[in-house]
Amino acid sequence: MHENLKREDCSPMSRCSGTKRLNVCAILALLKEKLLFPFKQDWFYFLLLWVLIALPNCYSQLGHPTYAVYLAMMYYIIAYIFVVMLNLFQKIARVLKPIVFILTTLFAILNLYCYHVYGCLLSNDFIQIIAATNPDEAKEYFDTFISWEQVVLFFSIIAVSIFITFMLPKIQKVKLGKSWIVAGVILLFSICAIWHNSGIIQEEFVDKKRWSFNFEEVVDLKNHPTHPQIEESDSIHPSQIIIILGESFSSNHSSLYGYKRNTNPLLTRQVQDGNLFVYKKVTSPCSHTTAAFKYLLNTYQIGHEDGLPWYEHTNIIEVMKIAGYYTAWISNQSEKGMFDNLPSGHGQLCDETFFLENEMNANRYDGGLIGKEKVNTKEKNVIFYHFMGQHENFEERYPHDYEEFKGAEYNEYPEHQRNLLAAYDNATLYNDFVVNSIMNRYKEQDAVVFYFSDHGLDLFDTDPNYFGHAKATEESQAQGKKIPFMVYVSPIFQELHPDKMEKIKSSTNKPFCTDKFIYAVMDVAGYRFANNDDMEKYSLFQ
């Protein structure tokens, strides 16, 4: 009897069942080990990764503590999942873990810097700005905004993070006993909380659209013609349409707009002579160049997006070519950044292009653009001049001859602001000379000259310790969109186009955004779209 039982226990079927039980137990044990890995063997790495991921996002929400706690729980879950997945394959993990840790440290530093300086976390907007930046602009940014203390701090943090990666095996040998139970309970509580409030995931990763950059937006505009149908709205068309695109000019520092220092003496004289009209209520659609140029020269409008990308909308250059104008792009900005930047992309649509940076031994002041156009002045022309304007570093924007304002004269401002404001005002004074010189080149022709800046700046207007492109706050954005806008009309233009002159004169107090600039140009040129009434609806002069 006993022998028969023993034989049955040792049967192949019995051995197979035992093997299966052993395999299941082994799998469960392995699964348990992997799931608890972040709380036991890899506890310090998990803790650091969680802090690095969560800190910038939670710091940005300190004014909303409940939301910040939910963010901390969500990133706790994300860090846990990431560490589990990273350790599924130990050999690969040994290589990837230090790299991931250093990259995460770098990302956290950049996020905290962006929030501290600009009031918002790192996003695709910053990536697009960097993509359109050339080495000279990058150098000027570092010279102006980055101190040696910050550089030392940055590399110190990176050095510490590298040191930690080497020390991880030793640190994690310290066993925390049953503390993993607390970490596990926090994980379960976090999962329940986020499950109950799942909208936070939608809001954080979808609704905020921080990372919605589409690299297809870096396009060759020549490949996207729209073939607009246009017709005459006036039988008489000006022969010279000049469009001067400024850079980083805040109307707060223009004497034409009430600034107490005389930064626009020459243009003021043009106003007094009745040739220049200054518009008081014009704003830019965006507070930095890359975003603004998606709107400035085409029919794409803020708040009226129709589902088409900006580059599928009709632009000024295409319209003017169809109207029979020769087009030229004369620029003191770079032809290329890391990608073709948006301004030069428009320039490539023109019949003629000139970039000052390509001229050997040329100074890089905007005055170097004067006389570089090769157009036939007896024909109909549209000429774009694209300035460096008052782009920081401000001291690099003007010759020493225009160093009229001195920091010592700015006693009404804190000491750390004085030299910078003086340099900006000197750059504005030189800009006044260049704009006036271009206007005078066309005073003997049937010409209209538009001048405006792509965006303004926040020059200590909302923060006594900050100057530069507008931060993400509502107040700073408002300052970054305040720009000058003016129209010069030659005596011949005034004589030939009396109806247009009445409209130009009567519109100086009309609210206007430069995302509708194309319609103002078409109106003055004497053209409209044949299949809609957008020119009549959106032109500044209607």
URLIN-V808515 format. One line per field, one symbol per residue. ss: DSSP state (H for helix, E for strand, C for the rest). phi: phi as a letter, one per 20 degrees, with the letter a starting at -180 (. if undefined). burial: # if it has 9 or more other ideal C-beta (glycine too) atoms within 8 Angstrom, else .. A space follows every 50 residues. Layout:
ss=???
phi=???
burial=???
This chain:
ss=CHHHHHHHHCCHHHHHHHHHHHHHHHHHHHHHHHHHCCCCCCHHHHHHHH HHHHHHHHHCCCCCHHHHHHHHHHHHHHHHHHHHHHCCCHHHHHHHHHHH HHHHHHHHHHHHHHHHHHCCCCCHHHHHHHHCCCHHHHHHHHHHHCCHHH HHHHHHHHHHHHHHHHHHHHHCCCCCCCHHHHHHHHHHHHHHHHHHCCHH HHHHHHHCCCCCCCHHHCCCHHHCCCCCCEEECCCCCCCEEEEEEECCCC HHHCHHHCCCCCCCHHHHHHHHCCCEEEECCEECCCCCHHHHCCCCCECC CCCCCCCCCHHHCCEHHHHHHHCCCEEEEEECCCCCCCCCCHHHHHHCCC CEEEEHHHCCCCCCCHHHHCCCCCCCCCCCEEEEEECCCCCCCHHHHCCH HHCCCCHHHCCCCCHHHHHHHHHHHHHHHHHHHHHHHHHHHCCCCCEEEE EEECCCCEECCCCCCCEECCCCCHHHHHHHCECCEEEEECHHHHHHCHHH HHHHHHCCCCCEEHHHHHHHHHHHHCEEECCCCHHHHHCCCC
phi=.ffffffffefgfffffffffffffffffffffffegfedfdffffffff fffegfffffdffcgffffffgffffffffgffgffefcfffggefgfff ffffffffffffffffednbfgbffffffffeeegffffffffeddefff fffgffffffffffffeggfffffedmeffffffffffffffffffcfff fgffdcfflfcdfdfffeceffecfdlfecbfdbeddfecddcddeblde ffddffdnffeeecffffffffendccddecdcefbdbfgffffdfdbef cfncfdnefgfedfdgfffffffneedbcdcddffcdfcgefgfffgfff fccbdgfeefmefeefffefnefdfefedecdddddeeldffeffeebff fdeeedgfeeffdggfefffffffffffffggffffffgffdfecfccce cbefadcddmfdbfdcbpggfeffffffffdecfbbcecfgfgffecfff fffffedfdefbdffdfgfffffffncbffdbdffffdffde
burial=.............##..................#.#####.#####.### .##########.....##.###########.###.##.....#..###.# ##.#########.##.#..##.#######.###...##.##..#...... #..#..##..##.##..#..##......##..##.##.###.##.....# ####............#.#.#..#.#.#.#..#...############## #######.#...######.##...#####..#################.# #........#..#########.#.#############..########### .######......#######.##.#....###############..##.. .#..#.#..#..#...##.####################..##.###### #############..######....###############.###..#..# #.##..##...##################....##..#####
